[in-house]
Amino acid sequence: MTNSAKDIALSVSLLALAVIWTWLVVDTIRPGFSNGDIGPRAFPMVLGIILGGLSVLLLIRTVALRRDDSGAAGVGDVDAMDEEATARWGSMILVAIEIFVYAFLLQKLGFLIATPILILFVLVIHLRLTSWKTILGMTLGMTLGCWLFFEKLLGIYLANGSWFNIG
């Protein structure tokens, strides 16, 4: 499968996911207490719309590049492409594991404990940061910043853990 065919398949899949996501948001989340635009469904709805828009942009870009392409296939180093693909799969699997672990920790430990654990892991493992001042500052800053913004400023309740109830 060529890169353009993969991009088309990806964009169509993401567009379908965005449509299903947006439909489920409208179908399952109540609009809120008043008839205002901002309510509990606003943020998930915006995420679905952004995903749909980006997938349409990818589809348009891929079709336009495919039309401009003269059809000449590039010849590259097959071993280098295989290594690159393997590295991408490893990264994607690691991110999927992180998402599942974060969901589990969020339920058991709550936002204020699970989030710095995830941020610390991402900074050290993915970004390979070694400065502990930077790691500590970003971990605490992002966690407390999100907590202050969502919990205190917007009044959105963040997850309290079933093992620990902090926040």
DSSP file (Angstrom, degrees, kcal/mol; ACC not computed):
  #  RESIDUE AA STRUCTURE BP1 BP2  ACC     N-H-->O    O-->H-N    N-H-->O    O-->H-N    TCO  KAPPA ALPHA  PHI   PSI    X-CA   Y-CA   Z-CA
    1    1 A M              0   0    0      0, 0.0     2,-0.0     0, 0.0     0, 0.0   0.000 360.0 360.0 360.0 130.3    0.0    0.0    0.0
    2    2 A T     >  -     0   0    0      1,-0.1     4,-2.2     4,-0.0     5,-0.2  -0.255 360.0-107.3 -76.2 166.8    1.5    3.4   -1.0
    3    3 A N  H  > S+     0   0    0      1,-0.2     4,-2.5     2,-0.2     5,-0.2   0.889 119.8  51.6 -62.8 -39.3    1.7    6.3    1.4
    4    4 A S  H  > S+     0   0    0      2,-0.2     4,-2.3     1,-0.2    -1,-0.2   0.888 109.3  49.9 -67.4 -37.1   -1.1    8.2   -0.3
    5    5 A A  H  > S+     0   0    0      2,-0.2     4,-2.4     1,-0.2    -1,-0.2   0.893 111.5  49.4 -66.3 -38.1   -3.4    5.2   -0.1
    6    6 A K  H  X S+     0   0    0     -4,-2.2     4,-2.7     2,-0.2    -2,-0.2   0.911 110.9  49.9 -65.0 -41.7   -2.5    4.9    3.6
    7    7 A D  H  X S+     0   0    0     -4,-2.5     4,-2.7     2,-0.2    -2,-0.2   0.888 111.3  48.5 -65.0 -38.7   -3.2    8.6    4.1
    8    8 A I  H  X S+     0   0    0     -4,-2.3     4,-2.4     2,-0.2     5,-0.2   0.932 113.0  47.3 -65.9 -45.1   -6.6    8.3    2.4
    9    9 A A  H  X S+     0   0    0     -4,-2.4     4,-2.2     1,-0.2    -2,-0.2   0.909 114.2  48.2 -62.1 -41.5   -7.5    5.3    4.4
   10   10 A L  H  X S+     0   0    0     -4,-2.7     4,-2.8     2,-0.2     5,-0.2   0.930 112.2  47.8 -64.5 -45.7   -6.4    7.0    7.6
   11   11 A S  H  X S+     0   0    0     -4,-2.7     4,-2.2     1,-0.2    -2,-0.2   0.893 113.2  47.3 -66.2 -38.6   -8.3   10.2    6.8
   12   12 A V  H  X S+     0   0    0     -4,-2.4     4,-2.3     2,-0.2    -1,-0.2   0.906 113.6  49.0 -67.4 -40.4  -11.5    8.4    5.9
   13   13 A S  H  X S+     0   0    0     -4,-2.2     4,-2.4    -5,-0.2    -2,-0.2   0.924 112.9  46.6 -63.8 -44.5  -11.2    6.3    9.1
   14   14 A L  H  X S+     0   0    0     -4,-2.8     4,-2.5     2,-0.2    -1,-0.2   0.865 110.9  52.5 -66.8 -35.5  -10.6    9.4   11.3
   15   15 A L  H  X S+     0   0    0     -4,-2.2     4,-2.3    -5,-0.2    -1,-0.2   0.916 110.3  48.0 -65.4 -42.0  -13.5   11.2    9.6
   16   16 A A  H  X S+     0   0    0     -4,-2.3     4,-2.5     2,-0.2    -2,-0.2   0.915 112.2  49.8 -63.1 -42.3  -15.8    8.2   10.4
   17   17 A L  H  X S+     0   0    0     -4,-2.4     4,-2.9     1,-0.2    -2,-0.2   0.906 110.5  50.3 -62.0 -41.6  -14.5    8.2   14.0
   18   18 A A  H  X S+     0   0    0     -4,-2.5     4,-2.7     2,-0.2     5,-0.2   0.902 111.1  48.2 -64.3 -41.3  -15.2   11.9   14.2
   19   19 A V  H  X S+     0   0    0     -4,-2.3     4,-2.4     2,-0.2    -2,-0.2   0.929 114.8  44.9 -65.4 -44.8  -18.7   11.6   12.9
   20   20 A I  H  X S+     0   0    0     -4,-2.5     4,-2.6     2,-0.2    -2,-0.2   0.922 114.0  50.4 -64.5 -44.0  -19.5    8.7   15.3
   21   21 A W  H  X S+     0   0    0     -4,-2.9     4,-2.4    -5,-0.2    -2,-0.2   0.940 112.7  45.7 -58.1 -49.9  -17.9   10.5   18.2
   22   22 A T  H  X S+     0   0    0     -4,-2.7     4,-2.4     1,-0.2    -1,-0.2   0.895 112.6  50.7 -64.0 -40.7  -19.9   13.7   17.6
   23   23 A W  H  X S+     0   0    0     -4,-2.4     4,-2.3    -5,-0.2    -1,-0.2   0.919 111.4  48.2 -62.8 -43.0  -23.1   11.8   17.1
   24   24 A L  H  X S+     0   0    0     -4,-2.6     4,-2.4     2,-0.2     5,-0.4   0.871 109.8  52.9 -65.6 -36.7  -22.5    9.9   20.4
   25   25 A V  H  X S+     0   0    0     -4,-2.4     4,-2.2     2,-0.2    -2,-0.2   0.948 113.1  43.2 -62.3 -47.8  -21.8   13.2   22.2
   26   26 A V  H  < S+     0   0    0     -4,-2.4    -2,-0.2     1,-0.2    -1,-0.2   0.884 118.3  46.3 -64.6 -37.9  -25.0   14.7   21.0
   27   27 A D  H  < S+     0   0    0     -4,-2.3    -1,-0.2    -5,-0.2    -2,-0.2   0.796 124.7  26.3 -76.8 -29.7  -26.9   11.6   21.8
   28   28 A T  H  < S+     0   0    0     -4,-2.4     2,-0.5    -5,-0.1    -3,-0.2   0.735 103.6  73.0-111.5 -26.1  -25.6   10.8   25.3
   29   29 A I  S  < S-     0   0    0     -4,-2.2    -1,-0.1    -5,-0.4    12,-0.1  -0.806  77.4-124.8-100.4 128.9  -24.4   14.1   26.9
   30   30 A R        -     0   0    0     -2,-0.5    11,-0.3     1,-0.1     3,-0.1  -0.342  18.7-124.7 -65.6 148.4  -27.0   16.5   28.2
   31   31 A P        -     0   0    0      0, 0.0    10,-0.3     0, 0.0     2,-0.3   0.755  56.1-103.3 -70.5 -23.2  -26.7   20.1   26.8
   32   32 A G        -     0   0    0      7,-0.2     7,-0.1     1,-0.1     5,-0.0  -0.818  41.0 -58.3 131.1-171.8  -26.6   21.7   30.2
   33   33 A F  S    S+     0   0    0     -2,-0.3     2,-0.2    -3,-0.1    -1,-0.1   0.811 113.5  26.3 -82.8 -31.7  -28.7   23.7   32.6
   34   34 A S  S    S-     0   0    0     -3,-0.2     0, 0.0     2,-0.1     0, 0.0  -0.600  91.4 -96.9-121.1-175.9  -29.6   26.6   30.4
   35   35 A N  S    S+     0   0    0     -2,-0.2     4,-0.1     4,-0.0    -3,-0.0   0.174  79.0 126.9 -89.9  20.0  -29.8   27.2   26.7
   36   36 A G  S    S-     0   0    0      2,-0.2    -2,-0.1     1,-0.1     0, 0.0  -0.187  70.0-117.2 -72.5 168.3  -26.3   28.6   26.5
   37   37 A D  S    S+     0   0    0      2,-0.0     2,-0.5     1,-0.0    -1,-0.1   0.823  95.0  71.4 -76.5 -32.3  -23.6   27.3   24.1
   38   38 A I        +     0   0    0      3,-0.1    -2,-0.2     4,-0.1    -1,-0.0  -0.754  63.0 120.7 -93.7 126.8  -21.2   26.2   26.8
   39   39 A G  S >> S-     0   0    0     -2,-0.5     3,-1.3    -7,-0.1     4,-0.5  -0.848  77.8 -61.9-159.8-167.3  -22.2   23.1   28.8
   40   40 A P  T 34 S+     0   0    0      0, 0.0     3,-0.1     0, 0.0    -8,-0.1   0.744 130.2  50.3 -65.2 -21.9  -20.9   19.6   29.6
   41   41 A R  T 3> S+     0   0    0    -11,-0.3     4,-1.9   -10,-0.3     5,-0.2   0.527  87.5  86.3 -93.2  -3.9  -21.0   18.6   25.9
   42   42 A A  H <> S+     0   0    0     -3,-1.3     4,-2.5     2,-0.2     5,-0.2   0.939  89.5  44.6 -63.9 -49.8  -19.1   21.6   24.6
   43   43 A F  H  X S+     0   0    0     -4,-0.5     4,-2.1     1,-0.2    -1,-0.2   0.940 116.2  44.4 -65.4 -48.9  -15.5   20.2   25.0
   44   44 A P  H  > S+     0   0    0      0, 0.0     4,-2.0     0, 0.0    -1,-0.2   0.877 113.9  52.6 -62.4 -34.1  -16.2   16.7   23.7
   45   45 A M  H  X S+     0   0    0     -4,-1.9     4,-2.3     2,-0.2    -2,-0.2   0.917 108.1  49.8 -65.9 -42.8  -18.1   18.2   20.8
   46   46 A V  H  X S+     0   0    0     -4,-2.5     4,-2.7     1,-0.2     5,-0.2   0.893 108.7  53.3 -63.2 -39.5  -15.2   20.6   19.9
   47   47 A L  H  X S+     0   0    0     -4,-2.1     4,-2.4     1,-0.2    -1,-0.2   0.916 110.0  47.6 -61.3 -42.6  -12.8   17.6   20.0
   48   48 A G  H  X S+     0   0    0     -4,-2.0     4,-2.2     2,-0.2    -2,-0.2   0.893 112.8  48.2 -64.5 -40.3  -15.0   15.7   17.5
   49   49 A I  H  X S+     0   0    0     -4,-2.3     4,-2.6     2,-0.2    -2,-0.2   0.907 112.0  49.1 -67.8 -41.9  -15.3   18.7   15.2
   50   50 A I  H  X S+     0   0    0     -4,-2.7     4,-2.8     2,-0.2     5,-0.2   0.925 111.4  49.7 -63.3 -44.0  -11.6   19.4   15.3
   51   51 A L  H  X S+     0   0    0     -4,-2.4     4,-2.1     1,-0.2    -2,-0.2   0.917 112.3  48.1 -61.0 -42.9  -10.9   15.7   14.5
   52   52 A G  H  X S+     0   0    0     -4,-2.2     4,-2.0     2,-0.2    -2,-0.2   0.912 112.5  48.4 -63.4 -42.8  -13.3   15.8   11.6
   53   53 A G  H  X S+     0   0    0     -4,-2.6     4,-2.3     1,-0.2    -2,-0.2   0.917 112.1  47.9 -64.1 -44.0  -11.8   19.0   10.2
   54   54 A L  H  X S+     0   0    0     -4,-2.8     4,-2.3     1,-0.2    -1,-0.2   0.874 110.9  51.3 -65.8 -36.3   -8.3   17.7   10.4
   55   55 A S  H  X S+     0   0    0     -4,-2.1     4,-2.2    -5,-0.2    -1,-0.2   0.879 109.8  49.8 -69.4 -35.6   -9.2   14.5    8.8
   56   56 A V  H  X S+     0   0    0     -4,-2.0     4,-2.7     2,-0.2    -2,-0.2   0.914 110.3  50.8 -66.0 -41.9  -10.9   16.4    5.9
   57   57 A L  H  X S+     0   0    0     -4,-2.3     4,-2.7     1,-0.2    -2,-0.2   0.906 110.4  49.4 -61.3 -41.3   -7.8   18.5    5.5
   58   58 A L  H  X S+     0   0    0     -4,-2.3     4,-2.6     2,-0.2    -1,-0.2   0.908 111.4  49.4 -63.1 -41.9   -5.6   15.4    5.4
   59   59 A L  H  X S+     0   0    0     -4,-2.2     4,-2.4     2,-0.2     5,-0.2   0.929 112.8  46.3 -63.3 -45.7   -7.9   13.9    2.8
   60   60 A I  H  X S+     0   0    0     -4,-2.7     4,-2.5     2,-0.2    -2,-0.2   0.928 114.2  48.2 -63.0 -45.4   -7.8   17.1    0.6
   61   61 A R  H  X S+     0   0    0     -4,-2.7     4,-2.6     1,-0.2     5,-0.2   0.910 112.7  48.2 -61.7 -43.3   -4.0   17.4    0.9
   62   62 A T  H  X S+     0   0    0     -4,-2.6     4,-2.2     2,-0.2    -1,-0.2   0.915 113.0  46.8 -65.9 -43.2   -3.5   13.7    0.0
   63   63 A V  H  X S+     0   0    0     -4,-2.4     4,-1.9     2,-0.2    -1,-0.2   0.904 113.5  49.3 -66.0 -40.5   -5.8   13.9   -3.0
   64   64 A A  H  X S+     0   0    0     -4,-2.5     4,-1.8    -5,-0.2    -2,-0.2   0.914 113.3  45.8 -65.4 -42.5   -4.2   17.1   -4.2
   65   65 A L  H  X S+     0   0    0     -4,-2.6     4,-1.6     1,-0.2    -1,-0.2   0.858 111.3  52.9 -68.1 -34.5   -0.6   15.7   -3.8
   66   66 A R  H  < S+     0   0    0     -4,-2.2    -1,-0.2    -5,-0.2    -2,-0.2   0.878 109.3  49.1 -67.2 -37.1   -1.7   12.5   -5.5
   67   67 A R  H  < S+     0   0    0     -4,-1.9    -2,-0.2     1,-0.2    -1,-0.2   0.870 113.5  46.4 -69.5 -37.1   -3.0   14.5   -8.5
   68   68 A D  H  < S+     0   0    0     -4,-1.8    -2,-0.2    -5,-0.1    -1,-0.2   0.734  91.0  99.9 -76.8 -22.4    0.2   16.5   -8.7
   69   69 A D     <  -     0   0    0     -4,-1.6    -3,-0.0     1,-0.1    -4,-0.0  -0.412  69.3-144.0 -68.0 137.1    2.4   13.4   -8.4
   70   70 A S        -     0   0    0      2,-0.1    -1,-0.1    -2,-0.1     3,-0.1   0.528  44.0-107.0 -80.9  -4.6    3.7   12.2  -11.8
   71   71 A G  S    S+     0   0    0      1,-0.3     2,-0.5    -5,-0.1    -2,-0.1   0.449  72.1 142.4  94.8   0.1    3.4    8.6  -10.8
   72   72 A A        -     0   0    0      1,-0.0     2,-0.4     0, 0.0    -1,-0.3  -0.639  44.8-140.2 -77.7 124.9    7.1    8.1  -10.4
   73   73 A A        -     0   0    0     -2,-0.5     2,-0.3    -3,-0.1    -1,-0.0  -0.695  13.9-128.2 -86.8 134.7    7.8    5.8   -7.5
   74   74 A G        -     0   0    0     -2,-0.4     2,-0.6     1,-0.0    -1,-0.0  -0.588  13.6-141.4 -81.5 142.7   10.8    6.7   -5.3
   75   75 A V        +     0   0    0     -2,-0.3     2,-0.2     2,-0.0    -1,-0.0  -0.921  32.7 163.2-105.8 123.0   13.3    4.0   -4.6
   76   76 A G        -     0   0    0     -2,-0.6     2,-0.8     0, 0.0     3,-0.1  -0.653  49.2 -67.8-128.3-175.9   14.7    4.1   -1.0
   77   77 A D     >  -     0   0    0     -2,-0.2     4,-1.9     1,-0.2     5,-0.2  -0.681  40.2-161.1 -79.2 111.8   16.5    2.0    1.4
   78   78 A V  H  > S+     0   0    0     -2,-0.8     4,-2.2     1,-0.2    -1,-0.2   0.878  88.4  53.1 -65.1 -39.8   14.1   -0.8    2.3
   79   79 A D  H  > S+     0   0    0      1,-0.2     4,-2.3     2,-0.2    -1,-0.2   0.896 108.5  50.2 -64.2 -39.9   15.9   -1.7    5.5
   80   80 A A  H  > S+     0   0    0      1,-0.2     4,-2.2     2,-0.2    -1,-0.2   0.887 110.7  49.9 -65.0 -38.5   15.8    1.9    6.8
   81   81 A M  H  X S+     0   0    0     -4,-1.9     4,-2.4     2,-0.2    -2,-0.2   0.891 110.0  50.6 -67.2 -38.0   12.1    2.1    6.0
   82   82 A D  H  X S+     0   0    0     -4,-2.2     4,-2.3     2,-0.2    -2,-0.2   0.908 111.2  47.9 -65.0 -42.2   11.5   -1.2    7.9
   83   83 A E  H  X S+     0   0    0     -4,-2.3     4,-2.4     2,-0.2    -2,-0.2   0.900 112.3  49.7 -64.5 -40.3   13.5    0.1   10.9
   84   84 A E  H  X S+     0   0    0     -4,-2.2     4,-2.2     2,-0.2    -2,-0.2   0.910 111.2  48.8 -64.8 -42.4   11.5    3.3   10.9
   85   85 A A  H  X S+     0   0    0     -4,-2.4     4,-2.3     2,-0.2    -2,-0.2   0.899 111.0  50.6 -64.3 -40.5    8.2    1.5   10.7
   86   86 A T  H  X S+     0   0    0     -4,-2.3     4,-2.3     1,-0.2    -2,-0.2   0.907 109.9  50.0 -63.8 -42.0    9.2   -0.8   13.6
   87   87 A A  H  X S+     0   0    0     -4,-2.4     4,-2.1     1,-0.2    -1,-0.2   0.892 110.5  50.4 -63.9 -39.2   10.2    2.2   15.7
   88   88 A R  H  X S+     0   0    0     -4,-2.2     4,-2.6     2,-0.2    -2,-0.2   0.912 109.8  49.9 -65.4 -41.6    6.8    3.9   14.9
   89   89 A W  H  X S+     0   0    0     -4,-2.3     4,-2.5     1,-0.2     5,-0.2   0.908 110.0  51.3 -63.3 -40.6    4.9    0.8   15.9
   90   90 A G  H  X S+     0   0    0     -4,-2.3     4,-2.2     1,-0.2    -1,-0.2   0.912 111.6  47.0 -62.1 -41.9    6.8    0.6   19.2
   91   91 A S  H  X S+     0   0    0     -4,-2.1     4,-2.4     2,-0.2    -2,-0.2   0.904 112.2  50.0 -65.6 -41.4    6.0    4.2   19.9
   92   92 A M  H  X S+     0   0    0     -4,-2.6     4,-2.2     2,-0.2    -2,-0.2   0.902 111.4  48.0 -65.9 -39.8    2.4    3.7   19.1
   93   93 A I  H  X S+     0   0    0     -4,-2.5     4,-2.4     2,-0.2    -1,-0.2   0.906 111.3  51.2 -65.7 -40.8    2.1    0.6   21.3
   94   94 A L  H  X S+     0   0    0     -4,-2.2     4,-2.3    -5,-0.2    -2,-0.2   0.897 110.1  49.1 -63.6 -40.6    3.8    2.5   24.1
   95   95 A V  H  X S+     0   0    0     -4,-2.4     4,-2.2     2,-0.2    -1,-0.2   0.903 110.3  51.1 -65.3 -40.8    1.4    5.4   23.8
   96   96 A A  H  X S+     0   0    0     -4,-2.2     4,-2.1     2,-0.2    -2,-0.2   0.912 110.5  48.8 -62.7 -41.8   -1.6    3.0   23.8
   97   97 A I  H  X S+     0   0    0     -4,-2.4     4,-2.7     1,-0.2     5,-0.2   0.916 109.8  52.6 -62.8 -42.6   -0.2    1.3   27.0
   98   98 A E  H  X S+     0   0    0     -4,-2.3     4,-2.8     1,-0.2    -2,-0.2   0.898 107.7  51.4 -59.9 -40.8    0.2    4.8   28.6
   99   99 A I  H  X S+     0   0    0     -4,-2.2     4,-2.2     2,-0.2    -1,-0.2   0.927 112.6  44.7 -63.9 -44.5   -3.4    5.7   27.8
  100  100 A F  H  X S+     0   0    0     -4,-2.1     4,-2.2     2,-0.2    -2,-0.2   0.905 114.8  48.1 -67.3 -40.7   -4.7    2.5   29.4
  101  101 A V  H  X S+     0   0    0     -4,-2.7     4,-3.1     2,-0.2     5,-0.2   0.905 111.5  51.1 -65.4 -40.7   -2.4    2.8   32.4
  102  102 A Y  H  X S+     0   0    0     -4,-2.8     4,-2.8    -5,-0.2    -2,-0.2   0.908 109.2  50.5 -63.4 -41.3   -3.4    6.5   32.9
  103  103 A A  H  X S+     0   0    0     -4,-2.2     4,-1.7     2,-0.2    -1,-0.2   0.921 113.3  46.0 -62.2 -42.7   -7.1    5.6   32.7
  104  104 A F  H  X S+     0   0    0     -4,-2.2     4,-2.2     2,-0.2    -2,-0.2   0.944 115.7  45.1 -63.7 -48.5   -6.6    2.9   35.4
  105  105 A L  H  X>S+     0   0    0     -4,-3.1     4,-3.7     1,-0.2     5,-1.0   0.862 109.4  56.5 -65.0 -35.4   -4.5    5.2   37.6
  106  106 A L  H  X5S+     0   0    0     -4,-2.8     4,-0.7    -5,-0.2    -1,-0.2   0.898 110.9  43.8 -62.4 -40.0   -7.0    8.1   37.1
  107  107 A Q  H  <5S+     0   0    0     -4,-1.7    55,-1.6    -5,-0.2    -2,-0.2   0.895 124.6  33.8 -71.0 -40.0   -9.8    5.9   38.5
  108  108 A K  H  <5S+     0   0    0     -4,-2.2    55,-3.1    53,-0.3    56,-1.1   0.875 133.6  22.3 -86.2 -39.1   -7.8    4.4   41.3
  109  109 A L  H  <5S-     0   0    0     -4,-3.7    52,-0.6    -5,-0.2    57,-0.3   0.678 100.8-127.5-105.5 -21.6   -5.5    7.4   42.4
  110  110 A G  B >X< -A  160   0A   0     -5,-1.0     4,-2.6    -4,-0.7     3,-0.8  -0.165  34.9 -66.5  92.4 169.0   -7.3   10.4   41.1
  111  111 A F  H 3> S+     0   0    0     48,-2.8     4,-2.1     1,-0.2    -1,-0.1   0.898 125.4  56.5 -63.2 -45.1   -6.2   13.3   38.9
  112  112 A L  H 34 S+     0   0    0     54,-0.4    -1,-0.2    47,-0.4    -2,-0.1   0.644 119.4  30.5 -70.4 -14.0   -3.7   14.9   41.3
  113  113 A I  H <> S+     0   0    0     -3,-0.8     4,-1.1    -4,-0.1    -1,-0.2   0.762 120.5  48.3-106.8 -40.8   -1.6   11.7   41.6
  114  114 A A  H  X S+     0   0    0     -4,-2.6     4,-2.2    -9,-0.2     5,-0.2   0.876 106.3  57.1 -70.1 -38.1   -2.1   10.0   38.2
  115  115 A T  H  X S+     0   0    0     -4,-2.1     4,-2.8    -5,-0.3     5,-0.2   0.931 106.3  46.2 -65.2 -47.8   -1.3   13.0   36.1
  116  116 A P  H  > S+     0   0    0      0, 0.0     4,-2.4     0, 0.0    -1,-0.2   0.856 111.3  54.7 -64.5 -29.7    2.2   13.8   37.5
  117  117 A I  H  X S+     0   0    0     -4,-1.1     4,-2.1     2,-0.2    -2,-0.2   0.942 112.1  43.2 -64.1 -46.1    3.0   10.1   37.2
  118  118 A L  H  X S+     0   0    0     -4,-2.2     4,-2.6     2,-0.2     5,-0.2   0.930 114.7  48.8 -65.3 -45.7    2.1   10.1   33.5
  119  119 A I  H  X S+     0   0    0     -4,-2.8     4,-2.6     1,-0.2     5,-0.2   0.914 111.3  50.5 -61.9 -42.7    3.8   13.4   32.8
  120  120 A L  H  X S+     0   0    0     -4,-2.4     4,-2.2    -5,-0.2     5,-0.3   0.923 111.4  48.5 -59.7 -45.2    7.0   12.2   34.5
  121  121 A F  H  X>S+     0   0    0     -4,-2.1     4,-3.0     1,-0.2     5,-0.6   0.923 112.8  47.4 -62.0 -45.6    6.9    9.0   32.5
  122  122 A V  I  X>S+     0   0    0     -4,-2.6     5,-2.1     1,-0.2     4,-1.0   0.913 112.9  48.5 -64.2 -43.0    6.4   10.8   29.2
  123  123 A L  I  <5S+     0   0    0     -4,-2.6     6,-2.5    -5,-0.2    -1,-0.2   0.898 120.2  36.3 -65.0 -40.0    9.2   13.3   29.9
  124  124 A V  I  <5S+     0   0    0     -4,-2.2    -2,-0.2     4,-0.2    -3,-0.2   0.916 128.0  31.0 -81.5 -44.0   11.7   10.7   30.9
  125  125 A I  I  <5S+     0   0    0     -4,-3.0    -3,-0.2    -5,-0.3    -2,-0.1   0.945 130.2  28.0 -84.1 -51.1   10.9    7.9   28.5
  126  126 A H  I  <<S+     0   0    0     -4,-1.0    -3,-0.2    -5,-0.6    -4,-0.1   0.951 132.7  30.6 -79.2 -50.2    9.6    9.6   25.4
  127  127 A L  S   <S-     0   0    0     -5,-2.1    -3,-0.2     2,-0.1    -1,-0.2   0.615  93.3-140.8 -87.0 -11.6   11.3   13.0   25.4
  128  128 A R        +     0   0    0     -6,-0.3    -4,-0.2     1,-0.2     2,-0.2   0.861  32.8 175.6  54.7  42.0   14.4   11.6   27.2
  129  129 A L        -     0   0    0     -6,-2.5    -1,-0.2     1,-0.1    -2,-0.1  -0.540  16.3-179.2 -74.8 143.5   14.8   14.7   29.4
  130  130 A T        +     0   0    0     -2,-0.2     2,-0.7     5,-0.0    -1,-0.1   0.551  50.0 100.1-119.7 -14.5   17.6   14.4   32.0
  131  131 A S     >  -     0   0    0      1,-0.2     4,-2.5     2,-0.1     5,-0.2  -0.655  55.3-161.3 -78.6 112.5   17.4   17.7   33.8
  132  132 A W  H  > S+     0   0    0     -2,-0.7     4,-2.6     1,-0.2     5,-0.2   0.790  89.3  58.4 -68.0 -26.3   15.5   17.0   37.1
  133  133 A K  H  > S+     0   0    0      2,-0.2     4,-2.6     1,-0.2    -1,-0.2   0.936 110.1  43.0 -64.5 -45.8   14.7   20.6   37.5
  134  134 A T  H  > S+     0   0    0      2,-0.2     4,-2.8     1,-0.2     5,-0.3   0.926 115.6  48.8 -65.1 -44.8   13.0   20.7   34.2
  135  135 A I  H  X S+     0   0    0     -4,-2.5     4,-2.4     2,-0.2     5,-0.2   0.936 115.3  43.6 -62.2 -47.5   11.2   17.4   34.8
  136  136 A L  H  X S+     0   0    0     -4,-2.6     4,-2.6     2,-0.2     5,-0.4   0.914 115.2  49.2 -65.6 -42.9   10.0   18.4   38.2
  137  137 A G  H  X S+     0   0    0     -4,-2.6     4,-2.5    -5,-0.2     5,-0.2   0.922 114.8  43.3 -63.1 -45.0    9.0   21.9   37.1
  138  138 A M  H  X S+     0   0    0     -4,-2.8     4,-2.6    -5,-0.2     5,-0.3   0.902 114.6  50.4 -68.8 -40.0    7.0   20.6   34.1
  139  139 A T  H  X S+     0   0    0     -4,-2.4     4,-1.8    -5,-0.3     5,-0.2   0.961 119.3  34.9 -63.1 -52.2    5.4   17.8   36.0
  140  140 A L  H  X S+     0   0    0     -4,-2.6     4,-2.7    -5,-0.2     5,-0.3   0.897 118.8  52.2 -70.4 -39.4    4.2   19.9   38.9
  141  141 A G  H  X S+     0   0    0     -4,-2.5     4,-2.4    -5,-0.4     5,-0.2   0.928 112.6  43.1 -63.5 -46.1    3.5   23.0   36.7
  142  142 A M  H  X S+     0   0    0     -4,-2.6     4,-2.4    -5,-0.2     5,-0.2   0.910 116.9  47.4 -67.6 -40.9    1.3   21.1   34.2
  143  143 A T  H  X S+     0   0    0     -4,-1.8     4,-2.4    -5,-0.3    -2,-0.2   0.965 118.1  39.3 -64.9 -52.4   -0.5   19.2   36.9
  144  144 A L  H  X S+     0   0    0     -4,-2.7     4,-2.9     2,-0.2     5,-0.2   0.873 115.0  54.2 -67.3 -36.0   -1.2   22.2   39.1
  145  145 A G  H  X S+     0   0    0     -4,-2.4     4,-2.5    -5,-0.3    -1,-0.2   0.935 111.7  43.7 -62.8 -45.9   -2.0   24.4   36.1
  146  146 A C  H  X>S+     0   0    0     -4,-2.4     4,-2.9    -5,-0.2     5,-0.5   0.902 114.5  50.8 -64.6 -40.4   -4.6   22.0   34.8
  147  147 A W  I  X>S+     0   0    0     -4,-2.4     4,-1.7    -5,-0.2     5,-1.2   0.933 113.3  44.4 -64.1 -45.6   -6.0   21.5   38.2
  148  148 A L  I  <>S+     0   0    0     -4,-2.9     5,-2.4     3,-0.2     4,-0.4   0.921 117.8  45.1 -64.0 -43.5   -6.3   25.2   38.8
  149  149 A F  I  <>S+     0   0    0     -4,-2.5     5,-2.1    -5,-0.2     6,-0.2   0.962 125.1  28.2 -67.0 -52.6   -7.7   25.9   35.4
  150  150 A F  I  <5S+     0   0    0     -4,-2.9     6,-2.9    -5,-0.2     5,-0.4   0.949 129.8  34.4 -78.1 -48.8  -10.3   23.1   35.2
  151  151 A E  I  <<S+     0   0    0     -4,-1.7    -3,-0.2    -5,-0.5     4,-0.1   0.953 131.5  23.8 -74.5 -50.2  -11.2   22.5   38.8
  152  152 A K  I   <S+     0   0    0     -5,-1.2    -3,-0.2    -4,-0.4    -4,-0.1   0.915 129.8  35.0 -87.8 -45.6  -11.0   26.0   40.3
  153  153 A L  I   <S+     0   0    0     -5,-2.4    -3,-0.2    -6,-0.2    -4,-0.2   0.950 131.7  26.1 -77.7 -49.7  -11.5   28.4   37.3
  154  154 A L  S   <S-     0   0    0     -5,-2.1    -3,-0.2    -6,-0.2    -4,-0.1   0.656  97.1-129.6 -89.7 -16.4  -14.0   26.4   35.2
  155  155 A G        +     0   0    0     -5,-0.4     2,-0.6     1,-0.3    -4,-0.2   0.750  53.0 150.6  75.2  23.3  -15.6   24.4   38.0
  156  156 A I        -     0   0    0     -6,-2.9     2,-0.4    -7,-0.2    -1,-0.3  -0.795  46.5-127.1 -90.3 124.0  -15.2   21.1   36.2
  157  157 A Y        -     0   0    0     -2,-0.6     2,-0.2    -3,-0.1     3,-0.1  -0.565  22.9-151.7 -75.1 126.4  -14.7   18.2   38.7
  158  158 A L        -     0   0    0     -2,-0.4   -46,-0.0     9,-0.1    -1,-0.0  -0.546  36.5 -71.8 -93.7 164.4  -11.7   16.2   38.0
  159  159 A A        -     0   0    0     -2,-0.2   -48,-2.8   -49,-0.1     2,-0.4  -0.277  39.8-157.4 -63.2 131.9  -11.4   12.5   38.9
  160  160 A N  B     -A  110   0A   0    -50,-0.2   -50,-0.3   -49,-0.1     5,-0.2  -0.913  26.7-118.3-101.7 137.1  -11.0   11.6   42.6
  161  161 A G        -     0   0    0      3,-0.8   -53,-0.3   -52,-0.6   -52,-0.2  -0.321   0.6-137.4 -76.9 157.6   -9.5    8.2   43.1
  162  162 A S  S    S+     0   0    0    -55,-1.6   -54,-0.2     1,-0.1   -53,-0.2   0.729 109.0  40.2 -82.8 -23.0  -11.1    5.2   44.8
  163  163 A W  S    S+     0   0    0    -55,-3.1     2,-0.4     1,-0.3   -54,-0.2   0.862 131.0  20.1 -87.5 -42.7   -7.8    4.5   46.6
  164  164 A F        -     0   0    0    -56,-1.1    -3,-0.8     2,-0.1     2,-0.5  -0.979  64.4-158.2-127.6 140.4   -6.9    8.1   47.4
  165  165 A N        +     0   0    0     -2,-0.4     2,-0.4    -5,-0.2   -55,-0.1  -0.777  31.2 152.1-121.8  86.2   -9.3   11.0   47.5
  166  166 A I              0   0    0     -2,-0.5   -54,-0.4   -57,-0.3    -5,-0.2  -0.911 360.0 360.0-112.7 139.4   -7.2   14.2   47.0
  167  167 A G              0   0    0     -2,-0.4    -1,-0.1   -56,-0.1    -9,-0.1   0.407 360.0 360.0 121.1 360.0   -8.5   17.4   45.4
